[in-house]
Amino acid sequence: MQSFKTQERLILASGSPRRRNFLAELGLVFEAQAAYINEIAQSGEQPRDFVARLAQEKARVIDQPDAWVLAADTVVVVDGDILGKPGDENGACAMLMRLSGRWHEVWTGFSFYRQATDELYTKTVCTRVRFMTLTPELCRAYVRTGEPMDKAGAYGIQGKGCFLVPEINGSYTNVVGLPMAEVFEALLHHKIIVL
């Protein structure tokens, strides 16, 4: 039995299997279409502003006037620096060692956009994450699994990298890539889904 009815056409502007799974597990009807934009931070741009801008740009680049488009962007931030996806295994190790034994932030911005009515809703969510202390050997062993290579900050809390994180403060799903409590509230508010 379906708990939530999707009453508006919904497009997830993402190629992320994790984001797709979050919506699919709720039984929502949606299409997925990856959005490609330039993901470079502007000079002096703060993480909150950066993820909000990217989410808005990704939502607007999908040309589907009759649909609501959900787009998101997630970054890892340490010492005020935005860590993207690593370029290679050495870059992944460098990122992980920088996070070792410390707290960092994970910021996600998400937007709902409807082109036909030019409606735009954007929200940002921040979660604090504490990493275990890593040795270079442990770091390299994790990197060899291949998991870090397509992840912001070079780790996946929902996968093999779960052992890296002894503590979080805030939304777990935000760290995975989509803050579902806030996304769900927006889905209901805009009547994209109904109970």
PyMOL commands that place a pseudoatom at each C-alpha (Angstrom):
pseudoatom trace, name=CA, resn=MET, resi=1, chain=A, elem=C, hetatm=0, pos=[0.000, 0.000, 0.000]
pseudoatom trace, name=CA, resn=GLN, resi=2, chain=A, elem=C, hetatm=0, pos=[1.342, 3.388, -1.008]
pseudoatom trace, name=CA, resn=SER, resi=3, chain=A, elem=C, hetatm=0, pos=[1.567, 5.847, 1.912]
pseudoatom trace, name=CA, resn=PHE, resi=4, chain=A, elem=C, hetatm=0, pos=[2.278, 9.003, -0.083]
pseudoatom trace, name=CA, resn=LYS, resi=5, chain=A, elem=C, hetatm=0, pos=[0.718, 10.010, -3.369]
pseudoatom trace, name=CA, resn=THR, resi=6, chain=A, elem=C, hetatm=0, pos=[2.809, 11.971, -5.851]
pseudoatom trace, name=CA, resn=GLN, resi=7, chain=A, elem=C, hetatm=0, pos=[0.301, 14.359, -7.414]
pseudoatom trace, name=CA, resn=GLU, resi=8, chain=A, elem=C, hetatm=0, pos=[2.674, 16.602, -9.350]
pseudoatom trace, name=CA, resn=ARG, resi=9, chain=A, elem=C, hetatm=0, pos=[5.275, 15.529, -11.882]
pseudoatom trace, name=CA, resn=LEU, resi=10, chain=A, elem=C, hetatm=0, pos=[8.611, 15.370, -10.043]
pseudoatom trace, name=CA, resn=ILE, resi=11, chain=A, elem=C, hetatm=0, pos=[12.094, 15.275, -11.539]
pseudoatom trace, name=CA, resn=LEU, resi=12, chain=A, elem=C, hetatm=0, pos=[15.171, 14.601, -9.449]
pseudoatom trace, name=CA, resn=ALA, resi=13, chain=A, elem=C, hetatm=0, pos=[17.987, 16.575, -11.079]
pseudoatom trace, name=CA, resn=SER, resi=14, chain=A, elem=C, hetatm=0, pos=[20.696, 14.181, -9.956]
pseudoatom trace, name=CA, resn=GLY, resi=15, chain=A, elem=C, hetatm=0, pos=[22.583, 11.106, -11.032]
pseudoatom trace, name=CA, resn=SER, resi=16, chain=A, elem=C, hetatm=0, pos=[23.192, 10.129, -7.396]
pseudoatom trace, name=CA, resn=PRO, resi=17, chain=A, elem=C, hetatm=0, pos=[21.925, 6.636, -6.581]
pseudoatom trace, name=CA, resn=ARG, resi=18, chain=A, elem=C, hetatm=0, pos=[21.726, 7.640, -2.916]
pseudoatom trace, name=CA, resn=ARG, resi=19, chain=A, elem=C, hetatm=0, pos=[19.325, 10.509, -3.636]
pseudoatom trace, name=CA, resn=ARG, resi=20, chain=A, elem=C, hetatm=0, pos=[17.245, 8.302, -5.931]
pseudoatom trace, name=CA, resn=ASN, resi=21, chain=A, elem=C, hetatm=0, pos=[17.001, 5.646, -3.209]
pseudoatom trace, name=CA, resn=PHE, resi=22, chain=A, elem=C, hetatm=0, pos=[15.746, 8.130, -0.615]
pseudoatom trace, name=CA, resn=LEU, resi=23, chain=A, elem=C, hetatm=0, pos=[12.793, 9.107, -2.835]
pseudoatom trace, name=CA, resn=ALA, resi=24, chain=A, elem=C, hetatm=0, pos=[12.146, 5.564, -4.074]
pseudoatom trace, name=CA, resn=GLU, resi=25, chain=A, elem=C, hetatm=0, pos=[12.050, 4.163, -0.525]
pseudoatom trace, name=CA, resn=LEU, resi=26, chain=A, elem=C, hetatm=0, pos=[9.150, 6.522, 0.216]
pseudoatom trace, name=CA, resn=GLY, resi=27, chain=A, elem=C, hetatm=0, pos=[7.294, 5.137, -2.801]
pseudoatom trace, name=CA, resn=LEU, resi=28, chain=A, elem=C, hetatm=0, pos=[7.380, 8.488, -4.620]
pseudoatom trace, name=CA, resn=VAL, resi=29, chain=A, elem=C, hetatm=0, pos=[6.893, 8.605, -8.372]
pseudoatom trace, name=CA, resn=PHE, resi=30, chain=A, elem=C, hetatm=0, pos=[9.682, 10.610, -10.002]
pseudoatom trace, name=CA, resn=GLU, resi=31, chain=A, elem=C, hetatm=0, pos=[12.049, 10.756, -12.932]
pseudoatom trace, name=CA, resn=ALA, resi=32, chain=A, elem=C, hetatm=0, pos=[15.797, 11.212, -12.611]
pseudoatom trace, name=CA, resn=GLN, resi=33, chain=A, elem=C, hetatm=0, pos=[17.727, 13.483, -14.936]
pseudoatom trace, name=CA, resn=ALA, resi=34, chain=A, elem=C, hetatm=0, pos=[21.278, 14.527, -14.099]
pseudoatom trace, name=CA, resn=ALA, resi=35, chain=A, elem=C, hetatm=0, pos=[21.995, 18.260, -14.223]
pseudoatom trace, name=CA, resn=TYR, resi=36, chain=A, elem=C, hetatm=0, pos=[25.394, 19.412, -15.427]
pseudoatom trace, name=CA, resn=ILE, resi=37, chain=A, elem=C, hetatm=0, pos=[26.661, 22.836, -14.384]
pseudoatom trace, name=CA, resn=ASN, resi=38, chain=A, elem=C, hetatm=0, pos=[29.975, 24.465, -13.499]
pseudoatom trace, name=CA, resn=GLU, resi=39, chain=A, elem=C, hetatm=0, pos=[30.534, 23.589, -9.827]
pseudoatom trace, name=CA, resn=ILE, resi=40, chain=A, elem=C, hetatm=0, pos=[33.237, 26.131, -8.984]
pseudoatom trace, name=CA, resn=ALA, resi=41, chain=A, elem=C, hetatm=0, pos=[32.933, 28.315, -5.885]
pseudoatom trace, name=CA, resn=GLN, resi=42, chain=A, elem=C, hetatm=0, pos=[33.030, 32.041, -6.500]
pseudoatom trace, name=CA, resn=SER, resi=43, chain=A, elem=C, hetatm=0, pos=[35.656, 34.141, -4.780]
pseudoatom trace, name=CA, resn=GLY, resi=44, chain=A, elem=C, hetatm=0, pos=[34.740, 34.559, -1.112]
pseudoatom trace, name=CA, resn=GLU, resi=45, chain=A, elem=C, hetatm=0, pos=[31.581, 32.451, -1.439]
pseudoatom trace, name=CA, resn=GLN, resi=46, chain=A, elem=C, hetatm=0, pos=[30.578, 30.821, 1.840]
pseudoatom trace, name=CA, resn=PRO, resi=47, chain=A, elem=C, hetatm=0, pos=[29.614, 27.105, 1.873]
pseudoatom trace, name=CA, resn=ARG, resi=48, chain=A, elem=C, hetatm=0, pos=[25.947, 27.857, 2.646]
pseudoatom trace, name=CA, resn=ASP, resi=49, chain=A, elem=C, hetatm=0, pos=[25.710, 30.269, -0.285]
pseudoatom trace, name=CA, resn=PHE, resi=50, chain=A, elem=C, hetatm=0, pos=[27.679, 27.941, -2.581]
pseudoatom trace, name=CA, resn=VAL, resi=51, chain=A, elem=C, hetatm=0, pos=[25.413, 24.894, -2.117]
pseudoatom trace, name=CA, resn=ALA, resi=52, chain=A, elem=C, hetatm=0, pos=[22.272, 27.053, -2.364]
pseudoatom trace, name=CA, resn=ARG, resi=53, chain=A, elem=C, hetatm=0, pos=[23.456, 28.606, -5.626]
pseudoatom trace, name=CA, resn=LEU, resi=54, chain=A, elem=C, hetatm=0, pos=[24.416, 25.253, -7.141]
pseudoatom trace, name=CA, resn=ALA, resi=55, chain=A, elem=C, hetatm=0, pos=[21.091, 23.677, -6.165]
pseudoatom trace, name=CA, resn=GLN, resi=56, chain=A, elem=C, hetatm=0, pos=[19.225, 26.562, -7.798]
pseudoatom trace, name=CA, resn=GLU, resi=57, chain=A, elem=C, hetatm=0, pos=[21.345, 26.396, -10.962]
pseudoatom trace, name=CA, resn=LYS, resi=58, chain=A, elem=C, hetatm=0, pos=[20.891, 22.628, -11.235]
pseudoatom trace, name=CA, resn=ALA, resi=59, chain=A, elem=C, hetatm=0, pos=[17.125, 22.953, -10.781]
pseudoatom trace, name=CA, resn=ARG, resi=60, chain=A, elem=C, hetatm=0, pos=[16.848, 25.685, -13.403]
pseudoatom trace, name=CA, resn=VAL, resi=61, chain=A, elem=C, hetatm=0, pos=[18.947, 23.866, -16.038]
pseudoatom trace, name=CA, resn=ILE, resi=62, chain=A, elem=C, hetatm=0, pos=[16.370, 21.062, -16.363]
pseudoatom trace, name=CA, resn=ASP, resi=63, chain=A, elem=C, hetatm=0, pos=[13.980, 22.186, -19.107]
pseudoatom trace, name=CA, resn=GLN, resi=64, chain=A, elem=C, hetatm=0, pos=[10.696, 20.590, -18.027]
pseudoatom trace, name=CA, resn=PRO, resi=65, chain=A, elem=C, hetatm=0, pos=[8.180, 23.443, -17.609]
pseudoatom trace, name=CA, resn=ASP, resi=66, chain=A, elem=C, hetatm=0, pos=[5.305, 21.332, -16.278]
pseudoatom trace, name=CA, resn=ALA, resi=67, chain=A, elem=C, hetatm=0, pos=[7.332, 19.537, -13.580]
pseudoatom trace, name=CA, resn=TRP, resi=68, chain=A, elem=C, hetatm=0, pos=[8.714, 20.320, -10.162]
pseudoatom trace, name=CA, resn=VAL, resi=69, chain=A, elem=C, hetatm=0, pos=[12.465, 19.828, -10.252]
pseudoatom trace, name=CA, resn=LEU, resi=70, chain=A, elem=C, hetatm=0, pos=[14.345, 18.841, -7.100]
pseudoatom trace, name=CA, resn=ALA, resi=71, chain=A, elem=C, hetatm=0, pos=[18.081, 19.536, -7.196]
pseudoatom trace, name=CA, resn=ALA, resi=72, chain=A, elem=C, hetatm=0, pos=[20.736, 19.396, -4.496]
pseudoatom trace, name=CA, resn=ASP, resi=73, chain=A, elem=C, hetatm=0, pos=[24.412, 19.871, -3.876]
pseudoatom trace, name=CA, resn=THR, resi=74, chain=A, elem=C, hetatm=0, pos=[26.461, 18.624, -0.921]
pseudoatom trace, name=CA, resn=VAL, resi=75, chain=A, elem=C, hetatm=0, pos=[29.935, 19.682, 0.206]
pseudoatom trace, name=CA, resn=VAL, resi=76, chain=A, elem=C, hetatm=0, pos=[32.288, 18.828, 3.046]
pseudoatom trace, name=CA, resn=VAL, resi=77, chain=A, elem=C, hetatm=0, pos=[33.844, 21.830, 4.797]
pseudoatom trace, name=CA, resn=VAL, resi=78, chain=A, elem=C, hetatm=0, pos=[36.887, 21.906, 7.081]
pseudoatom trace, name=CA, resn=ASP, resi=79, chain=A, elem=C, hetatm=0, pos=[38.682, 25.038, 8.268]
pseudoatom trace, name=CA, resn=GLY, resi=80, chain=A, elem=C, hetatm=0, pos=[36.335, 27.020, 6.018]
pseudoatom trace, name=CA, resn=ASP, resi=81, chain=A, elem=C, hetatm=0, pos=[37.589, 25.161, 2.929]
pseudoatom trace, name=CA, resn=ILE, resi=82, chain=A, elem=C, hetatm=0, pos=[35.160, 23.338, 0.647]
pseudoatom trace, name=CA, resn=LEU, resi=83, chain=A, elem=C, hetatm=0, pos=[36.321, 19.800, -0.148]
pseudoatom trace, name=CA, resn=GLY, resi=84, chain=A, elem=C, hetatm=0, pos=[34.938, 18.435, -3.385]
pseudoatom trace, name=CA, resn=LYS, resi=85, chain=A, elem=C, hetatm=0, pos=[35.443, 14.998, -4.891]
pseudoatom trace, name=CA, resn=PRO, resi=86, chain=A, elem=C, hetatm=0, pos=[39.052, 13.814, -4.959]
pseudoatom trace, name=CA, resn=GLY, resi=87, chain=A, elem=C, hetatm=0, pos=[40.886, 13.823, -8.272]
pseudoatom trace, name=CA, resn=ASP, resi=88, chain=A, elem=C, hetatm=0, pos=[42.908, 10.704, -7.532]
pseudoatom trace, name=CA, resn=GLU, resi=89, chain=A, elem=C, hetatm=0, pos=[43.866, 8.330, -4.707]
pseudoatom trace, name=CA, resn=ASN, resi=90, chain=A, elem=C, hetatm=0, pos=[46.551, 10.666, -3.355]
pseudoatom trace, name=CA, resn=GLY, resi=91, chain=A, elem=C, hetatm=0, pos=[44.009, 13.491, -3.246]
pseudoatom trace, name=CA, resn=ALA, resi=92, chain=A, elem=C, hetatm=0, pos=[41.538, 11.233, -1.436]
pseudoatom trace, name=CA, resn=CYS, resi=93, chain=A, elem=C, hetatm=0, pos=[44.170, 10.316, 1.186]
pseudoatom trace, name=CA, resn=ALA, resi=94, chain=A, elem=C, hetatm=0, pos=[45.070, 13.977, 1.664]
pseudoatom trace, name=CA, resn=MET, resi=95, chain=A, elem=C, hetatm=0, pos=[41.414, 14.881, 2.259]
pseudoatom trace, name=CA, resn=LEU, resi=96, chain=A, elem=C, hetatm=0, pos=[40.841, 12.025, 4.688]
pseudoatom trace, name=CA, resn=MET, resi=97, chain=A, elem=C, hetatm=0, pos=[43.978, 12.793, 6.676]
pseudoatom trace, name=CA, resn=ARG, resi=98, chain=A, elem=C, hetatm=0, pos=[42.869, 16.416, 6.906]
pseudoatom trace, name=CA, resn=LEU, resi=99, chain=A, elem=C, hetatm=0, pos=[39.562, 15.247, 8.438]
pseudoatom trace, name=CA, resn=SER, resi=100, chain=A, elem=C, hetatm=0, pos=[41.259, 12.713, 10.743]
pseudoatom trace, name=CA, resn=GLY, resi=101, chain=A, elem=C, hetatm=0, pos=[40.430, 13.116, 14.432]
pseudoatom trace, name=CA, resn=ARG, resi=102, chain=A, elem=C, hetatm=0, pos=[38.453, 16.306, 13.872]
pseudoatom trace, name=CA, resn=TRP, resi=103, chain=A, elem=C, hetatm=0, pos=[34.989, 17.744, 13.478]
pseudoatom trace, name=CA, resn=HIS, resi=104, chain=A, elem=C, hetatm=0, pos=[33.918, 19.051, 10.076]
pseudoatom trace, name=CA, resn=GLU, resi=105, chain=A, elem=C, hetatm=0, pos=[30.683, 20.264, 8.489]
pseudoatom trace, name=CA, resn=VAL, resi=106, chain=A, elem=C, hetatm=0, pos=[28.580, 18.794, 5.711]
pseudoatom trace, name=CA, resn=TRP, resi=107, chain=A, elem=C, hetatm=0, pos=[26.419, 21.361, 3.912]
pseudoatom trace, name=CA, resn=THR, resi=108, chain=A, elem=C, hetatm=0, pos=[23.605, 20.512, 1.516]
pseudoatom trace, name=CA, resn=GLY, resi=109, chain=A, elem=C, hetatm=0, pos=[21.528, 22.985, -0.402]
pseudoatom trace, name=CA, resn=PHE, resi=110, chain=A, elem=C, hetatm=0, pos=[18.378, 21.808, -2.134]
pseudoatom trace, name=CA, resn=SER, resi=111, chain=A, elem=C, hetatm=0, pos=[15.913, 23.574, -4.408]
pseudoatom trace, name=CA, resn=PHE, resi=112, chain=A, elem=C, hetatm=0, pos=[12.470, 22.885, -5.770]
pseudoatom trace, name=CA, resn=TYR, resi=113, chain=A, elem=C, hetatm=0, pos=[11.783, 24.773, -8.980]
pseudoatom trace, name=CA, resn=ARG, resi=114, chain=A, elem=C, hetatm=0, pos=[8.769, 24.899, -11.297]
pseudoatom trace, name=CA, resn=GLN, resi=115, chain=A, elem=C, hetatm=0, pos=[9.569, 26.628, -14.562]
pseudoatom trace, name=CA, resn=ALA, resi=116, chain=A, elem=C, hetatm=0, pos=[5.970, 27.197, -15.681]
pseudoatom trace, name=CA, resn=THR, resi=117, chain=A, elem=C, hetatm=0, pos=[5.182, 29.366, -12.643]
pseudoatom trace, name=CA, resn=ASP, resi=118, chain=A, elem=C, hetatm=0, pos=[8.791, 30.418, -11.842]
pseudoatom trace, name=CA, resn=GLU, resi=119, chain=A, elem=C, hetatm=0, pos=[8.359, 29.124, -8.280]
pseudoatom trace, name=CA, resn=LEU, resi=120, chain=A, elem=C, hetatm=0, pos=[11.639, 28.516, -6.460]
pseudoatom trace, name=CA, resn=TYR, resi=121, chain=A, elem=C, hetatm=0, pos=[12.182, 27.201, -2.938]
pseudoatom trace, name=CA, resn=THR, resi=122, chain=A, elem=C, hetatm=0, pos=[15.700, 26.733, -1.543]
pseudoatom trace, name=CA, resn=LYS, resi=123, chain=A, elem=C, hetatm=0, pos=[16.949, 25.582, 1.840]
pseudoatom trace, name=CA, resn=THR, resi=124, chain=A, elem=C, hetatm=0, pos=[20.365, 24.734, 3.277]
pseudoatom trace, name=CA, resn=VAL, resi=125, chain=A, elem=C, hetatm=0, pos=[21.141, 22.223, 6.020]
pseudoatom trace, name=CA, resn=CYS, resi=126, chain=A, elem=C, hetatm=0, pos=[24.366, 21.744, 7.974]
pseudoatom trace, name=CA, resn=THR, resi=127, chain=A, elem=C, hetatm=0, pos=[25.469, 18.639, 9.906]
pseudoatom trace, name=CA, resn=ARG, resi=128, chain=A, elem=C, hetatm=0, pos=[28.597, 18.431, 12.053]
pseudoatom trace, name=CA, resn=VAL, resi=129, chain=A, elem=C, hetatm=0, pos=[30.578, 15.213, 11.704]
pseudoatom trace, name=CA, resn=ARG, resi=130, chain=A, elem=C, hetatm=0, pos=[33.419, 13.858, 13.873]
pseudoatom trace, name=CA, resn=PHE, resi=131, chain=A, elem=C, hetatm=0, pos=[36.033, 11.625, 12.258]
pseudoatom trace, name=CA, resn=MET, resi=132, chain=A, elem=C, hetatm=0, pos=[38.075, 8.956, 14.008]
pseudoatom trace, name=CA, resn=THR, resi=133, chain=A, elem=C, hetatm=0, pos=[41.848, 9.387, 14.057]
pseudoatom trace, name=CA, resn=LEU, resi=134, chain=A, elem=C, hetatm=0, pos=[43.315, 7.693, 10.990]
pseudoatom trace, name=CA, resn=THR, resi=135, chain=A, elem=C, hetatm=0, pos=[46.725, 6.251, 10.336]
pseudoatom trace, name=CA, resn=PRO, resi=136, chain=A, elem=C, hetatm=0, pos=[48.124, 6.649, 6.815]
pseudoatom trace, name=CA, resn=GLU, resi=137, chain=A, elem=C, hetatm=0, pos=[47.834, 2.857, 6.377]
pseudoatom trace, name=CA, resn=LEU, resi=138, chain=A, elem=C, hetatm=0, pos=[44.167, 2.792, 7.352]
pseudoatom trace, name=CA, resn=CYS, resi=139, chain=A, elem=C, hetatm=0, pos=[43.504, 5.759, 5.085]
pseudoatom trace, name=CA, resn=ARG, resi=140, chain=A, elem=C, hetatm=0, pos=[45.133, 4.035, 2.101]
pseudoatom trace, name=CA, resn=ALA, resi=141, chain=A, elem=C, hetatm=0, pos=[43.259, 0.790, 2.807]
pseudoatom trace, name=CA, resn=TYR, resi=142, chain=A, elem=C, hetatm=0, pos=[39.928, 2.642, 2.716]
pseudoatom trace, name=CA, resn=VAL, resi=143, chain=A, elem=C, hetatm=0, pos=[40.885, 4.528, -0.443]
pseudoatom trace, name=CA, resn=ARG, resi=144, chain=A, elem=C, hetatm=0, pos=[41.753, 1.204, -2.136]
pseudoatom trace, name=CA, resn=THR, resi=145, chain=A, elem=C, hetatm=0, pos=[38.094, 0.161, -1.782]
pseudoatom trace, name=CA, resn=GLY, resi=146, chain=A, elem=C, hetatm=0, pos=[37.327, 2.785, -4.446]
pseudoatom trace, name=CA, resn=GLU, resi=147, chain=A, elem=C, hetatm=0, pos=[34.425, 4.231, -2.461]
pseudoatom trace, name=CA, resn=PRO, resi=148, chain=A, elem=C, hetatm=0, pos=[35.960, 7.669, -1.787]
pseudoatom trace, name=CA, resn=MET, resi=149, chain=A, elem=C, hetatm=0, pos=[36.530, 8.566, -5.417]
pseudoatom trace, name=CA, resn=ASP, resi=150, chain=A, elem=C, hetatm=0, pos=[33.039, 9.909, -6.246]
pseudoatom trace, name=CA, resn=LYS, resi=151, chain=A, elem=C, hetatm=0, pos=[32.236, 11.415, -2.858]
pseudoatom trace, name=CA, resn=ALA, resi=152, chain=A, elem=C, hetatm=0, pos=[32.637, 14.954, -1.550]
pseudoatom trace, name=CA, resn=GLY, resi=153, chain=A, elem=C, hetatm=0, pos=[35.279, 14.876, 1.165]
pseudoatom trace, name=CA, resn=ALA, resi=154, chain=A, elem=C, hetatm=0, pos=[36.379, 11.406, -0.028]
pseudoatom trace, name=CA, resn=TYR, resi=155, chain=A, elem=C, hetatm=0, pos=[34.099, 9.305, 2.186]
pseudoatom trace, name=CA, resn=GLY, resi=156, chain=A, elem=C, hetatm=0, pos=[30.682, 7.685, 2.219]
pseudoatom trace, name=CA, resn=ILE, resi=157, chain=A, elem=C, hetatm=0, pos=[29.047, 7.473, 5.660]
pseudoatom trace, name=CA, resn=GLN, resi=158, chain=A, elem=C, hetatm=0, pos=[26.369, 5.136, 4.294]
pseudoatom trace, name=CA, resn=GLY, resi=159, chain=A, elem=C, hetatm=0, pos=[28.842, 2.610, 2.913]
pseudoatom trace, name=CA, resn=LYS, resi=160, chain=A, elem=C, hetatm=0, pos=[32.244, 1.205, 3.760]
pseudoatom trace, name=CA, resn=GLY, resi=161, chain=A, elem=C, hetatm=0, pos=[33.226, 4.535, 5.294]
pseudoatom trace, name=CA, resn=CYS, resi=162, chain=A, elem=C, hetatm=0, pos=[30.718, 4.189, 8.138]
pseudoatom trace, name=CA, resn=PHE, resi=163, chain=A, elem=C, hetatm=0, pos=[33.559, 3.154, 10.465]
pseudoatom trace, name=CA, resn=LEU, resi=164, chain=A, elem=C, hetatm=0, pos=[35.180, 6.582, 10.015]
pseudoatom trace, name=CA, resn=VAL, resi=165, chain=A, elem=C, hetatm=0, pos=[32.426, 8.474, 11.869]
pseudoatom trace, name=CA, resn=PRO, resi=166, chain=A, elem=C, hetatm=0, pos=[31.890, 7.877, 15.592]
pseudoatom trace, name=CA, resn=GLU, resi=167, chain=A, elem=C, hetatm=0, pos=[29.607, 10.899, 16.041]
pseudoatom trace, name=CA, resn=ILE, resi=168, chain=A, elem=C, hetatm=0, pos=[27.383, 13.308, 14.149]
pseudoatom trace, name=CA, resn=ASN, resi=169, chain=A, elem=C, hetatm=0, pos=[25.382, 16.331, 15.225]
pseudoatom trace, name=CA, resn=GLY, resi=170, chain=A, elem=C, hetatm=0, pos=[22.420, 16.873, 12.907]
pseudoatom trace, name=CA, resn=SER, resi=171, chain=A, elem=C, hetatm=0, pos=[20.822, 15.099, 9.975]
pseudoatom trace, name=CA, resn=TYR, resi=172, chain=A, elem=C, hetatm=0, pos=[22.325, 11.757, 8.941]
pseudoatom trace, name=CA, resn=THR, resi=173, chain=A, elem=C, hetatm=0, pos=[20.598, 11.846, 5.544]
pseudoatom trace, name=CA, resn=ASN, resi=174, chain=A, elem=C, hetatm=0, pos=[22.156, 15.250, 4.947]
pseudoatom trace, name=CA, resn=VAL, resi=175, chain=A, elem=C, hetatm=0, pos=[25.606, 13.651, 5.220]
pseudoatom trace, name=CA, resn=VAL, resi=176, chain=A, elem=C, hetatm=0, pos=[24.512, 11.012, 2.697]
pseudoatom trace, name=CA, resn=GLY, resi=177, chain=A, elem=C, hetatm=0, pos=[23.425, 13.792, 0.314]
pseudoatom trace, name=CA, resn=LEU, resi=178, chain=A, elem=C, hetatm=0, pos=[19.798, 14.849, 0.881]
pseudoatom trace, name=CA, resn=PRO, resi=179, chain=A, elem=C, hetatm=0, pos=[18.289, 16.121, 4.173]
pseudoatom trace, name=CA, resn=MET, resi=180, chain=A, elem=C, hetatm=0, pos=[15.083, 14.123, 3.963]
pseudoatom trace, name=CA, resn=ALA, resi=181, chain=A, elem=C, hetatm=0, pos=[13.127, 15.692, 6.838]
pseudoatom trace, name=CA, resn=GLU, resi=182, chain=A, elem=C, hetatm=0, pos=[13.439, 19.129, 5.254]
pseudoatom trace, name=CA, resn=VAL, resi=183, chain=A, elem=C, hetatm=0, pos=[12.884, 17.803, 1.711]
pseudoatom trace, name=CA, resn=PHE, resi=184, chain=A, elem=C, hetatm=0, pos=[9.750, 15.951, 2.850]
pseudoatom trace, name=CA, resn=GLU, resi=185, chain=A, elem=C, hetatm=0, pos=[8.344, 19.092, 4.489]
pseudoatom trace, name=CA, resn=ALA, resi=186, chain=A, elem=C, hetatm=0, pos=[8.853, 20.983, 1.215]
pseudoatom trace, name=CA, resn=LEU, resi=187, chain=A, elem=C, hetatm=0, pos=[7.215, 18.187, -0.815]
pseudoatom trace, name=CA, resn=LEU, resi=188, chain=A, elem=C, hetatm=0, pos=[4.131, 18.447, 1.401]
pseudoatom trace, name=CA, resn=HIS, resi=189, chain=A, elem=C, hetatm=0, pos=[4.137, 22.267, 1.539]
pseudoatom trace, name=CA, resn=HIS, resi=190, chain=A, elem=C, hetatm=0, pos=[4.165, 22.588, -2.264]
pseudoatom trace, name=CA, resn=LYS, resi=191, chain=A, elem=C, hetatm=0, pos=[1.571, 19.789, -2.551]
pseudoatom trace, name=CA, resn=ILE, resi=192, chain=A, elem=C, hetatm=0, pos=[3.905, 17.761, -4.743]
pseudoatom trace, name=CA, resn=ILE, resi=193, chain=A, elem=C, hetatm=0, pos=[2.897, 14.818, -2.567]
pseudoatom trace, name=CA, resn=VAL, resi=194, chain=A, elem=C, hetatm=0, pos=[-0.160, 14.285, -0.420]
pseudoatom trace, name=CA, resn=LEU, resi=195, chain=A, elem=C, hetatm=0, pos=[-0.860, 11.819, 2.380]
for i in range(1, 195): cmd.bond("trace and resi %d" % i, "trace and resi %d" % (i + 1))
show_as sticks, trace
zoom trace
